[in-house]
Amino acid sequence: DNQIVATSTAAGPCFEGVTISSGMRASAGAIEHVRLGEELFIDVIGGGKPRGICGSGLVEAVSELVRVGLVNSRGRLQSIGSDITVKYGKNLFEKDGRRSFRLAENVSISQEDIRQVQLAKAAIRSGIEILLTSHNLKPDDLKTVIIAGAFGYHLSKESLFGIGILPALKQAKFTFVGNSSLEGAVQALLNKKLVNDASRIVRTVP
């Protein structure tokens, strides 16, 4: 029916590296991709020595820990020495009673970091669920999902599903568009009609 609806959620600053023990902005030295296969694989922005982890790396790291069973359904890191941790036992450690997973020298994901991701994920997922419910929609009704933002551009579908930020979307086509707000601002400066269109749309969005 061509109706546009919107919602907003307060996910907090953890995806920007704030409140994360080894967190940092997406700049040189930040781990941006993590993969757990036969061994641990990481990609670092700039290709140098890891100095910390940015938002996309954090989401992928937690998603991978969930996928291989090192983090259980309640978001808890498995205890050192359990059967599931044998393969990556050298990466697990405890300091001052706090369990962590080492990604690189001086770069780790702590149990508290995982809790911060859970809180941010819960906020975003709640907004999605409320928006769908308010219009009697199910996830399978969605045909297109557009992921915007510089942060969003570096996320993968697998990690978004892996930690449950998004519900199961079997029919949806995904598009990652990058910094759409900046692109929109540029287009608005070049075309006054787009400014009028944007103002009209805002007034009609409940």
PyMOL CGO cylinders between C-alpha atoms (Angstrom):
from pymol import cmd
from pymol.cgo import CYLINDER

trace = [
    CYLINDER, 0.00, 0.00, 0.00, 3.09, 2.24, -0.38, 0.3, 1, 1, 1, 1, 1, 1,
    CYLINDER, 3.09, 2.24, -0.38, 3.06, 3.20, 3.30, 0.3, 1, 1, 1, 1, 1, 1,
    CYLINDER, 3.06, 3.20, 3.30, 6.35, 4.01, 4.98, 0.3, 1, 1, 1, 1, 1, 1,
    CYLINDER, 6.35, 4.01, 4.98, 6.80, 3.30, 8.69, 0.3, 1, 1, 1, 1, 1, 1,
    CYLINDER, 6.80, 3.30, 8.69, 9.87, 3.81, 10.85, 0.3, 1, 1, 1, 1, 1, 1,
    CYLINDER, 9.87, 3.81, 10.85, 11.30, 3.09, 14.26, 0.3, 1, 1, 1, 1, 1, 1,
    CYLINDER, 11.30, 3.09, 14.26, 14.46, 3.93, 16.14, 0.3, 1, 1, 1, 1, 1, 1,
    CYLINDER, 14.46, 3.93, 16.14, 16.42, 1.95, 18.73, 0.3, 1, 1, 1, 1, 1, 1,
    CYLINDER, 16.42, 1.95, 18.73, 19.16, 2.98, 21.14, 0.3, 1, 1, 1, 1, 1, 1,
    CYLINDER, 19.16, 2.98, 21.14, 21.80, 0.30, 20.64, 0.3, 1, 1, 1, 1, 1, 1,
    CYLINDER, 21.80, 0.30, 20.64, 24.44, 2.12, 22.65, 0.3, 1, 1, 1, 1, 1, 1,
    CYLINDER, 24.44, 2.12, 22.65, 28.06, 2.77, 21.66, 0.3, 1, 1, 1, 1, 1, 1,
    CYLINDER, 28.06, 2.77, 21.66, 29.54, -0.75, 21.75, 0.3, 1, 1, 1, 1, 1, 1,
    CYLINDER, 29.54, -0.75, 21.75, 29.60, -1.11, 17.94, 0.3, 1, 1, 1, 1, 1, 1,
    CYLINDER, 29.60, -1.11, 17.94, 31.82, 1.98, 17.86, 0.3, 1, 1, 1, 1, 1, 1,
    CYLINDER, 31.82, 1.98, 17.86, 34.29, 0.29, 20.19, 0.3, 1, 1, 1, 1, 1, 1,
    CYLINDER, 34.29, 0.29, 20.19, 33.20, 2.19, 23.30, 0.3, 1, 1, 1, 1, 1, 1,
    CYLINDER, 33.20, 2.19, 23.30, 32.61, 0.03, 26.43, 0.3, 1, 1, 1, 1, 1, 1,
    CYLINDER, 32.61, 0.03, 26.43, 34.55, -2.82, 24.72, 0.3, 1, 1, 1, 1, 1, 1,
    CYLINDER, 34.55, -2.82, 24.72, 37.77, -3.91, 26.44, 0.3, 1, 1, 1, 1, 1, 1,
    CYLINDER, 37.77, -3.91, 26.44, 39.85, -3.90, 23.23, 0.3, 1, 1, 1, 1, 1, 1,
    CYLINDER, 39.85, -3.90, 23.23, 37.49, -1.69, 21.25, 0.3, 1, 1, 1, 1, 1, 1,
    CYLINDER, 37.49, -1.69, 21.25, 38.56, 1.03, 18.84, 0.3, 1, 1, 1, 1, 1, 1,
    CYLINDER, 38.56, 1.03, 18.84, 37.22, 2.91, 15.84, 0.3, 1, 1, 1, 1, 1, 1,
    CYLINDER, 37.22, 2.91, 15.84, 37.53, 1.43, 12.36, 0.3, 1, 1, 1, 1, 1, 1,
    CYLINDER, 37.53, 1.43, 12.36, 41.00, 2.71, 11.59, 0.3, 1, 1, 1, 1, 1, 1,
    CYLINDER, 41.00, 2.71, 11.59, 44.47, 1.27, 10.95, 0.3, 1, 1, 1, 1, 1, 1,
    CYLINDER, 44.47, 1.27, 10.95, 45.18, -1.60, 13.31, 0.3, 1, 1, 1, 1, 1, 1,
    CYLINDER, 45.18, -1.60, 13.31, 41.56, -2.53, 14.00, 0.3, 1, 1, 1, 1, 1, 1,
    CYLINDER, 41.56, -2.53, 14.00, 40.50, -6.15, 13.52, 0.3, 1, 1, 1, 1, 1, 1,
    CYLINDER, 40.50, -6.15, 13.52, 37.57, -5.92, 11.10, 0.3, 1, 1, 1, 1, 1, 1,
    CYLINDER, 37.57, -5.92, 11.10, 36.93, -9.58, 10.21, 0.3, 1, 1, 1, 1, 1, 1,
    CYLINDER, 36.93, -9.58, 10.21, 37.21, -12.78, 12.25, 0.3, 1, 1, 1, 1, 1, 1,
    CYLINDER, 37.21, -12.78, 12.25, 36.88, -16.39, 11.17, 0.3, 1, 1, 1, 1, 1, 1,
    CYLINDER, 36.88, -16.39, 11.17, 37.23, -19.55, 13.24, 0.3, 1, 1, 1, 1, 1, 1,
    CYLINDER, 37.23, -19.55, 13.24, 38.15, -22.52, 11.05, 0.3, 1, 1, 1, 1, 1, 1,
    CYLINDER, 38.15, -22.52, 11.05, 40.91, -25.03, 11.65, 0.3, 1, 1, 1, 1, 1, 1,
    CYLINDER, 40.91, -25.03, 11.65, 42.57, -22.07, 13.31, 0.3, 1, 1, 1, 1, 1, 1,
    CYLINDER, 42.57, -22.07, 13.31, 41.83, -18.42, 14.01, 0.3, 1, 1, 1, 1, 1, 1,
    CYLINDER, 41.83, -18.42, 14.01, 41.91, -16.04, 11.04, 0.3, 1, 1, 1, 1, 1, 1,
    CYLINDER, 41.91, -16.04, 11.04, 41.69, -12.24, 11.34, 0.3, 1, 1, 1, 1, 1, 1,
    CYLINDER, 41.69, -12.24, 11.34, 41.76, -9.31, 8.92, 0.3, 1, 1, 1, 1, 1, 1,
    CYLINDER, 41.76, -9.31, 8.92, 43.27, -6.05, 10.15, 0.3, 1, 1, 1, 1, 1, 1,
    CYLINDER, 43.27, -6.05, 10.15, 42.59, -2.65, 8.62, 0.3, 1, 1, 1, 1, 1, 1,
    CYLINDER, 42.59, -2.65, 8.62, 45.82, -1.50, 7.00, 0.3, 1, 1, 1, 1, 1, 1,
    CYLINDER, 45.82, -1.50, 7.00, 47.32, -4.98, 7.25, 0.3, 1, 1, 1, 1, 1, 1,
    CYLINDER, 47.32, -4.98, 7.25, 49.59, -4.17, 10.19, 0.3, 1, 1, 1, 1, 1, 1,
    CYLINDER, 49.59, -4.17, 10.19, 49.73, -5.36, 13.79, 0.3, 1, 1, 1, 1, 1, 1,
    CYLINDER, 49.73, -5.36, 13.79, 46.33, -5.57, 15.51, 0.3, 1, 1, 1, 1, 1, 1,
    CYLINDER, 46.33, -5.57, 15.51, 45.78, -2.77, 18.03, 0.3, 1, 1, 1, 1, 1, 1,
    CYLINDER, 45.78, -2.77, 18.03, 42.12, -3.44, 18.86, 0.3, 1, 1, 1, 1, 1, 1,
    CYLINDER, 42.12, -3.44, 18.86, 38.80, -4.46, 17.36, 0.3, 1, 1, 1, 1, 1, 1,
    CYLINDER, 38.80, -4.46, 17.36, 36.15, -2.35, 15.63, 0.3, 1, 1, 1, 1, 1, 1,
    CYLINDER, 36.15, -2.35, 15.63, 32.39, -2.91, 15.35, 0.3, 1, 1, 1, 1, 1, 1,
    CYLINDER, 32.39, -2.91, 15.35, 32.34, -5.26, 12.37, 0.3, 1, 1, 1, 1, 1, 1,
    CYLINDER, 32.34, -5.26, 12.37, 35.11, -7.38, 13.86, 0.3, 1, 1, 1, 1, 1, 1,
    CYLINDER, 35.11, -7.38, 13.86, 33.30, -7.50, 17.18, 0.3, 1, 1, 1, 1, 1, 1,
    CYLINDER, 33.30, -7.50, 17.18, 30.04, -8.71, 15.61, 0.3, 1, 1, 1, 1, 1, 1,
    CYLINDER, 30.04, -8.71, 15.61, 31.86, -11.32, 13.52, 0.3, 1, 1, 1, 1, 1, 1,
    CYLINDER, 31.86, -11.32, 13.52, 33.94, -12.49, 16.49, 0.3, 1, 1, 1, 1, 1, 1,
    CYLINDER, 33.94, -12.49, 16.49, 30.90, -13.07, 18.69, 0.3, 1, 1, 1, 1, 1, 1,
    CYLINDER, 30.90, -13.07, 18.69, 29.00, -14.67, 15.80, 0.3, 1, 1, 1, 1, 1, 1,
    CYLINDER, 29.00, -14.67, 15.80, 31.87, -17.06, 15.16, 0.3, 1, 1, 1, 1, 1, 1,
    CYLINDER, 31.87, -17.06, 15.16, 32.19, -17.92, 18.85, 0.3, 1, 1, 1, 1, 1, 1,
    CYLINDER, 32.19, -17.92, 18.85, 28.49, -18.79, 18.85, 0.3, 1, 1, 1, 1, 1, 1,
    CYLINDER, 28.49, -18.79, 18.85, 28.78, -20.79, 15.62, 0.3, 1, 1, 1, 1, 1, 1,
    CYLINDER, 28.78, -20.79, 15.62, 31.56, -23.06, 16.90, 0.3, 1, 1, 1, 1, 1, 1,
    CYLINDER, 31.56, -23.06, 16.90, 29.97, -23.47, 20.32, 0.3, 1, 1, 1, 1, 1, 1,
    CYLINDER, 29.97, -23.47, 20.32, 32.44, -21.45, 22.39, 0.3, 1, 1, 1, 1, 1, 1,
    CYLINDER, 32.44, -21.45, 22.39, 29.59, -19.15, 23.40, 0.3, 1, 1, 1, 1, 1, 1,
    CYLINDER, 29.59, -19.15, 23.40, 26.36, -20.84, 24.47, 0.3, 1, 1, 1, 1, 1, 1,
    CYLINDER, 26.36, -20.84, 24.47, 22.77, -19.76, 23.81, 0.3, 1, 1, 1, 1, 1, 1,
    CYLINDER, 22.77, -19.76, 23.81, 22.82, -17.58, 26.92, 0.3, 1, 1, 1, 1, 1, 1,
    CYLINDER, 22.82, -17.58, 26.92, 25.87, -15.70, 25.70, 0.3, 1, 1, 1, 1, 1, 1,
    CYLINDER, 25.87, -15.70, 25.70, 28.35, -17.29, 28.08, 0.3, 1, 1, 1, 1, 1, 1,
    CYLINDER, 28.35, -17.29, 28.08, 31.89, -18.26, 27.12, 0.3, 1, 1, 1, 1, 1, 1,
    CYLINDER, 31.89, -18.26, 27.12, 32.49, -21.95, 27.76, 0.3, 1, 1, 1, 1, 1, 1,
    CYLINDER, 32.49, -21.95, 27.76, 34.74, -22.91, 30.65, 0.3, 1, 1, 1, 1, 1, 1,
    CYLINDER, 34.74, -22.91, 30.65, 38.37, -23.66, 29.95, 0.3, 1, 1, 1, 1, 1, 1,
    CYLINDER, 38.37, -23.66, 29.95, 38.99, -27.40, 29.61, 0.3, 1, 1, 1, 1, 1, 1,
    CYLINDER, 38.99, -27.40, 29.61, 35.50, -28.36, 28.46, 0.3, 1, 1, 1, 1, 1, 1,
    CYLINDER, 35.50, -28.36, 28.46, 35.26, -30.61, 25.40, 0.3, 1, 1, 1, 1, 1, 1,
    CYLINDER, 35.26, -30.61, 25.40, 34.09, -27.79, 23.13, 0.3, 1, 1, 1, 1, 1, 1,
    CYLINDER, 34.09, -27.79, 23.13, 37.11, -25.63, 24.01, 0.3, 1, 1, 1, 1, 1, 1,
    CYLINDER, 37.11, -25.63, 24.01, 39.87, -28.14, 23.22, 0.3, 1, 1, 1, 1, 1, 1,
    CYLINDER, 39.87, -28.14, 23.22, 40.42, -26.84, 19.69, 0.3, 1, 1, 1, 1, 1, 1,
    CYLINDER, 40.42, -26.84, 19.69, 40.77, -23.21, 20.75, 0.3, 1, 1, 1, 1, 1, 1,
    CYLINDER, 40.77, -23.21, 20.75, 41.96, -23.79, 24.30, 0.3, 1, 1, 1, 1, 1, 1,
    CYLINDER, 41.96, -23.79, 24.30, 45.08, -21.69, 23.79, 0.3, 1, 1, 1, 1, 1, 1,
    CYLINDER, 45.08, -21.69, 23.79, 42.89, -18.68, 23.03, 0.3, 1, 1, 1, 1, 1, 1,
    CYLINDER, 42.89, -18.68, 23.03, 40.77, -18.93, 26.18, 0.3, 1, 1, 1, 1, 1, 1,
    CYLINDER, 40.77, -18.93, 26.18, 42.04, -17.46, 29.42, 0.3, 1, 1, 1, 1, 1, 1,
    CYLINDER, 42.04, -17.46, 29.42, 40.84, -16.02, 32.70, 0.3, 1, 1, 1, 1, 1, 1,
    CYLINDER, 40.84, -16.02, 32.70, 42.11, -12.90, 34.42, 0.3, 1, 1, 1, 1, 1, 1,
    CYLINDER, 42.11, -12.90, 34.42, 40.79, -11.71, 37.76, 0.3, 1, 1, 1, 1, 1, 1,
    CYLINDER, 40.79, -11.71, 37.76, 38.00, -14.28, 37.43, 0.3, 1, 1, 1, 1, 1, 1,
    CYLINDER, 38.00, -14.28, 37.43, 36.89, -12.90, 34.06, 0.3, 1, 1, 1, 1, 1, 1,
    CYLINDER, 36.89, -12.90, 34.06, 36.82, -15.25, 31.09, 0.3, 1, 1, 1, 1, 1, 1,
    CYLINDER, 36.82, -15.25, 31.09, 38.10, -14.00, 27.71, 0.3, 1, 1, 1, 1, 1, 1,
    CYLINDER, 38.10, -14.00, 27.71, 39.00, -15.17, 24.20, 0.3, 1, 1, 1, 1, 1, 1,
    CYLINDER, 39.00, -15.17, 24.20, 42.28, -13.92, 22.77, 0.3, 1, 1, 1, 1, 1, 1,
    CYLINDER, 42.28, -13.92, 22.77, 42.21, -12.75, 19.13, 0.3, 1, 1, 1, 1, 1, 1,
    CYLINDER, 42.21, -12.75, 19.13, 45.75, -11.39, 19.01, 0.3, 1, 1, 1, 1, 1, 1,
    CYLINDER, 45.75, -11.39, 19.01, 48.42, -10.15, 21.39, 0.3, 1, 1, 1, 1, 1, 1,
    CYLINDER, 48.42, -10.15, 21.39, 46.71, -7.64, 23.70, 0.3, 1, 1, 1, 1, 1, 1,
    CYLINDER, 46.71, -7.64, 23.70, 43.39, -7.94, 21.79, 0.3, 1, 1, 1, 1, 1, 1,
    CYLINDER, 43.39, -7.94, 21.79, 40.68, -10.06, 23.40, 0.3, 1, 1, 1, 1, 1, 1,
    CYLINDER, 40.68, -10.06, 23.40, 36.91, -10.49, 23.65, 0.3, 1, 1, 1, 1, 1, 1,
    CYLINDER, 36.91, -10.49, 23.65, 35.79, -10.64, 27.27, 0.3, 1, 1, 1, 1, 1, 1,
    CYLINDER, 35.79, -10.64, 27.27, 32.62, -12.03, 28.78, 0.3, 1, 1, 1, 1, 1, 1,
    CYLINDER, 32.62, -12.03, 28.78, 31.54, -8.46, 29.52, 0.3, 1, 1, 1, 1, 1, 1,
    CYLINDER, 31.54, -8.46, 29.52, 32.16, -7.50, 25.87, 0.3, 1, 1, 1, 1, 1, 1,
    CYLINDER, 32.16, -7.50, 25.87, 29.79, -10.27, 24.83, 0.3, 1, 1, 1, 1, 1, 1,
    CYLINDER, 29.79, -10.27, 24.83, 27.18, -8.94, 27.26, 0.3, 1, 1, 1, 1, 1, 1,
    CYLINDER, 27.18, -8.94, 27.26, 27.50, -5.49, 25.68, 0.3, 1, 1, 1, 1, 1, 1,
    CYLINDER, 27.50, -5.49, 25.68, 26.88, -7.02, 22.26, 0.3, 1, 1, 1, 1, 1, 1,
    CYLINDER, 26.88, -7.02, 22.26, 23.84, -8.85, 23.64, 0.3, 1, 1, 1, 1, 1, 1,
    CYLINDER, 23.84, -8.85, 23.64, 22.38, -5.58, 24.94, 0.3, 1, 1, 1, 1, 1, 1,
    CYLINDER, 22.38, -5.58, 24.94, 22.91, -3.79, 21.62, 0.3, 1, 1, 1, 1, 1, 1,
    CYLINDER, 22.91, -3.79, 21.62, 21.54, -6.75, 19.67, 0.3, 1, 1, 1, 1, 1, 1,
    CYLINDER, 21.54, -6.75, 19.67, 18.47, -6.93, 21.93, 0.3, 1, 1, 1, 1, 1, 1,
    CYLINDER, 18.47, -6.93, 21.93, 17.68, -3.26, 21.34, 0.3, 1, 1, 1, 1, 1, 1,
    CYLINDER, 17.68, -3.26, 21.34, 17.90, -3.54, 17.54, 0.3, 1, 1, 1, 1, 1, 1,
    CYLINDER, 17.90, -3.54, 17.54, 16.05, -6.86, 17.35, 0.3, 1, 1, 1, 1, 1, 1,
    CYLINDER, 16.05, -6.86, 17.35, 13.28, -5.56, 19.63, 0.3, 1, 1, 1, 1, 1, 1,
    CYLINDER, 13.28, -5.56, 19.63, 12.72, -2.60, 17.30, 0.3, 1, 1, 1, 1, 1, 1,
    CYLINDER, 12.72, -2.60, 17.30, 12.51, -4.92, 14.31, 0.3, 1, 1, 1, 1, 1, 1,
    CYLINDER, 12.51, -4.92, 14.31, 10.07, -7.26, 16.03, 0.3, 1, 1, 1, 1, 1, 1,
    CYLINDER, 10.07, -7.26, 16.03, 7.84, -4.39, 17.22, 0.3, 1, 1, 1, 1, 1, 1,
    CYLINDER, 7.84, -4.39, 17.22, 7.80, -2.85, 13.75, 0.3, 1, 1, 1, 1, 1, 1,
    CYLINDER, 7.80, -2.85, 13.75, 6.81, -6.16, 12.16, 0.3, 1, 1, 1, 1, 1, 1,
    CYLINDER, 6.81, -6.16, 12.16, 4.18, -6.95, 14.79, 0.3, 1, 1, 1, 1, 1, 1,
    CYLINDER, 4.18, -6.95, 14.79, 2.60, -3.50, 14.59, 0.3, 1, 1, 1, 1, 1, 1,
    CYLINDER, 2.60, -3.50, 14.59, 1.79, -4.15, 10.92, 0.3, 1, 1, 1, 1, 1, 1,
    CYLINDER, 1.79, -4.15, 10.92, 0.97, -7.86, 11.17, 0.3, 1, 1, 1, 1, 1, 1,
    CYLINDER, 0.97, -7.86, 11.17, 4.03, -8.84, 9.19, 0.3, 1, 1, 1, 1, 1, 1,
    CYLINDER, 4.03, -8.84, 9.19, 6.24, -11.90, 9.51, 0.3, 1, 1, 1, 1, 1, 1,
    CYLINDER, 6.24, -11.90, 9.51, 9.95, -12.01, 8.62, 0.3, 1, 1, 1, 1, 1, 1,
    CYLINDER, 9.95, -12.01, 8.62, 9.15, -14.07, 5.52, 0.3, 1, 1, 1, 1, 1, 1,
    CYLINDER, 9.15, -14.07, 5.52, 6.95, -11.22, 4.24, 0.3, 1, 1, 1, 1, 1, 1,
    CYLINDER, 6.95, -11.22, 4.24, 10.03, -9.04, 3.73, 0.3, 1, 1, 1, 1, 1, 1,
    CYLINDER, 10.03, -9.04, 3.73, 11.33, -9.07, 0.17, 0.3, 1, 1, 1, 1, 1, 1,
    CYLINDER, 11.33, -9.07, 0.17, 14.21, -6.59, 0.44, 0.3, 1, 1, 1, 1, 1, 1,
    CYLINDER, 14.21, -6.59, 0.44, 16.52, -5.61, 3.30, 0.3, 1, 1, 1, 1, 1, 1,
    CYLINDER, 16.52, -5.61, 3.30, 18.80, -2.60, 2.88, 0.3, 1, 1, 1, 1, 1, 1,
    CYLINDER, 18.80, -2.60, 2.88, 21.72, -2.31, 5.28, 0.3, 1, 1, 1, 1, 1, 1,
    CYLINDER, 21.72, -2.31, 5.28, 23.02, 1.26, 5.41, 0.3, 1, 1, 1, 1, 1, 1,
    CYLINDER, 23.02, 1.26, 5.41, 25.90, 3.02, 7.11, 0.3, 1, 1, 1, 1, 1, 1,
    CYLINDER, 25.90, 3.02, 7.11, 29.66, 2.66, 6.92, 0.3, 1, 1, 1, 1, 1, 1,
    CYLINDER, 29.66, 2.66, 6.92, 29.52, 0.18, 9.81, 0.3, 1, 1, 1, 1, 1, 1,
    CYLINDER, 29.52, 0.18, 9.81, 26.70, -1.79, 8.20, 0.3, 1, 1, 1, 1, 1, 1,
    CYLINDER, 26.70, -1.79, 8.20, 28.59, -1.96, 4.90, 0.3, 1, 1, 1, 1, 1, 1,
    CYLINDER, 28.59, -1.96, 4.90, 31.30, -4.09, 6.52, 0.3, 1, 1, 1, 1, 1, 1,
    CYLINDER, 31.30, -4.09, 6.52, 28.93, -6.54, 8.17, 0.3, 1, 1, 1, 1, 1, 1,
    CYLINDER, 28.93, -6.54, 8.17, 28.05, -9.90, 6.66, 0.3, 1, 1, 1, 1, 1, 1,
    CYLINDER, 28.05, -9.90, 6.66, 24.64, -11.55, 6.52, 0.3, 1, 1, 1, 1, 1, 1,
    CYLINDER, 24.64, -11.55, 6.52, 26.12, -14.52, 8.34, 0.3, 1, 1, 1, 1, 1, 1,
    CYLINDER, 26.12, -14.52, 8.34, 27.15, -12.45, 11.35, 0.3, 1, 1, 1, 1, 1, 1,
    CYLINDER, 27.15, -12.45, 11.35, 23.84, -10.55, 11.44, 0.3, 1, 1, 1, 1, 1, 1,
    CYLINDER, 23.84, -10.55, 11.44, 21.98, -13.86, 11.58, 0.3, 1, 1, 1, 1, 1, 1,
    CYLINDER, 21.98, -13.86, 11.58, 24.65, -15.54, 13.71, 0.3, 1, 1, 1, 1, 1, 1,
    CYLINDER, 24.65, -15.54, 13.71, 24.01, -13.38, 16.77, 0.3, 1, 1, 1, 1, 1, 1,
    CYLINDER, 24.01, -13.38, 16.77, 20.33, -12.84, 16.02, 0.3, 1, 1, 1, 1, 1, 1,
    CYLINDER, 20.33, -12.84, 16.02, 20.36, -9.13, 15.17, 0.3, 1, 1, 1, 1, 1, 1,
    CYLINDER, 20.36, -9.13, 15.17, 18.03, -10.09, 12.32, 0.3, 1, 1, 1, 1, 1, 1,
    CYLINDER, 18.03, -10.09, 12.32, 15.31, -12.75, 12.43, 0.3, 1, 1, 1, 1, 1, 1,
    CYLINDER, 15.31, -12.75, 12.43, 15.36, -15.54, 9.84, 0.3, 1, 1, 1, 1, 1, 1,
    CYLINDER, 15.36, -15.54, 9.84, 14.67, -13.87, 6.48, 0.3, 1, 1, 1, 1, 1, 1,
    CYLINDER, 14.67, -13.87, 6.48, 14.25, -16.63, 3.93, 0.3, 1, 1, 1, 1, 1, 1,
    CYLINDER, 14.25, -16.63, 3.93, 12.75, -14.54, 1.12, 0.3, 1, 1, 1, 1, 1, 1,
    CYLINDER, 12.75, -14.54, 1.12, 14.62, -11.25, 1.47, 0.3, 1, 1, 1, 1, 1, 1,
    CYLINDER, 14.62, -11.25, 1.47, 17.25, -9.93, -0.91, 0.3, 1, 1, 1, 1, 1, 1,
    CYLINDER, 17.25, -9.93, -0.91, 20.04, -8.04, 0.87, 0.3, 1, 1, 1, 1, 1, 1,
    CYLINDER, 20.04, -8.04, 0.87, 21.66, -4.83, -0.32, 0.3, 1, 1, 1, 1, 1, 1,
    CYLINDER, 21.66, -4.83, -0.32, 24.53, -3.11, 1.49, 0.3, 1, 1, 1, 1, 1, 1,
    CYLINDER, 24.53, -3.11, 1.49, 24.58, 0.55, 0.45, 0.3, 1, 1, 1, 1, 1, 1,
    CYLINDER, 24.58, 0.55, 0.45, 27.25, 2.15, 2.64, 0.3, 1, 1, 1, 1, 1, 1,
    CYLINDER, 27.25, 2.15, 2.64, 26.95, 5.71, 3.92, 0.3, 1, 1, 1, 1, 1, 1,
    CYLINDER, 26.95, 5.71, 3.92, 23.51, 6.47, 2.51, 0.3, 1, 1, 1, 1, 1, 1,
    CYLINDER, 23.51, 6.47, 2.51, 23.01, 9.59, 4.66, 0.3, 1, 1, 1, 1, 1, 1,
    CYLINDER, 23.01, 9.59, 4.66, 26.09, 11.22, 3.15, 0.3, 1, 1, 1, 1, 1, 1,
    CYLINDER, 26.09, 11.22, 3.15, 25.04, 10.20, -0.36, 0.3, 1, 1, 1, 1, 1, 1,
    CYLINDER, 25.04, 10.20, -0.36, 21.55, 11.54, 0.32, 0.3, 1, 1, 1, 1, 1, 1,
    CYLINDER, 21.55, 11.54, 0.32, 22.96, 14.85, 1.53, 0.3, 1, 1, 1, 1, 1, 1,
    CYLINDER, 22.96, 14.85, 1.53, 25.03, 15.20, -1.64, 0.3, 1, 1, 1, 1, 1, 1,
    CYLINDER, 25.03, 15.20, -1.64, 22.01, 14.45, -3.85, 0.3, 1, 1, 1, 1, 1, 1,
    CYLINDER, 22.01, 14.45, -3.85, 19.84, 16.89, -1.91, 0.3, 1, 1, 1, 1, 1, 1,
    CYLINDER, 19.84, 16.89, -1.91, 22.39, 19.65, -2.46, 0.3, 1, 1, 1, 1, 1, 1,
    CYLINDER, 22.39, 19.65, -2.46, 22.30, 18.98, -6.18, 0.3, 1, 1, 1, 1, 1, 1,
    CYLINDER, 22.30, 18.98, -6.18, 18.53, 18.61, -6.57, 0.3, 1, 1, 1, 1, 1, 1,
    CYLINDER, 18.53, 18.61, -6.57, 16.07, 20.82, -4.67, 0.3, 1, 1, 1, 1, 1, 1,
    CYLINDER, 16.07, 20.82, -4.67, 13.19, 18.50, -5.61, 0.3, 1, 1, 1, 1, 1, 1,
    CYLINDER, 13.19, 18.50, -5.61, 14.75, 15.77, -3.48, 0.3, 1, 1, 1, 1, 1, 1,
    CYLINDER, 14.75, 15.77, -3.48, 14.71, 18.09, -0.47, 0.3, 1, 1, 1, 1, 1, 1,
    CYLINDER, 14.71, 18.09, -0.47, 10.98, 18.69, -0.98, 0.3, 1, 1, 1, 1, 1, 1,
    CYLINDER, 10.98, 18.69, -0.98, 10.41, 14.95, -1.44, 0.3, 1, 1, 1, 1, 1, 1,
    CYLINDER, 10.41, 14.95, -1.44, 12.30, 14.17, 1.77, 0.3, 1, 1, 1, 1, 1, 1,
    CYLINDER, 12.30, 14.17, 1.77, 10.29, 16.74, 3.72, 0.3, 1, 1, 1, 1, 1, 1,
    CYLINDER, 10.29, 16.74, 3.72, 7.03, 15.32, 2.38, 0.3, 1, 1, 1, 1, 1, 1,
    CYLINDER, 7.03, 15.32, 2.38, 8.01, 11.74, 3.23, 0.3, 1, 1, 1, 1, 1, 1,
    CYLINDER, 8.01, 11.74, 3.23, 9.02, 12.68, 6.80, 0.3, 1, 1, 1, 1, 1, 1,
    CYLINDER, 9.02, 12.68, 6.80, 5.61, 14.23, 7.41, 0.3, 1, 1, 1, 1, 1, 1,
    CYLINDER, 5.61, 14.23, 7.41, 3.81, 11.06, 6.33, 0.3, 1, 1, 1, 1, 1, 1,
    CYLINDER, 3.81, 11.06, 6.33, 5.92, 8.50, 8.26, 0.3, 1, 1, 1, 1, 1, 1,
    CYLINDER, 5.92, 8.50, 8.26, 4.20, 7.36, 11.48, 0.3, 1, 1, 1, 1, 1, 1,
]
cmd.load_cgo(trace, "trace")
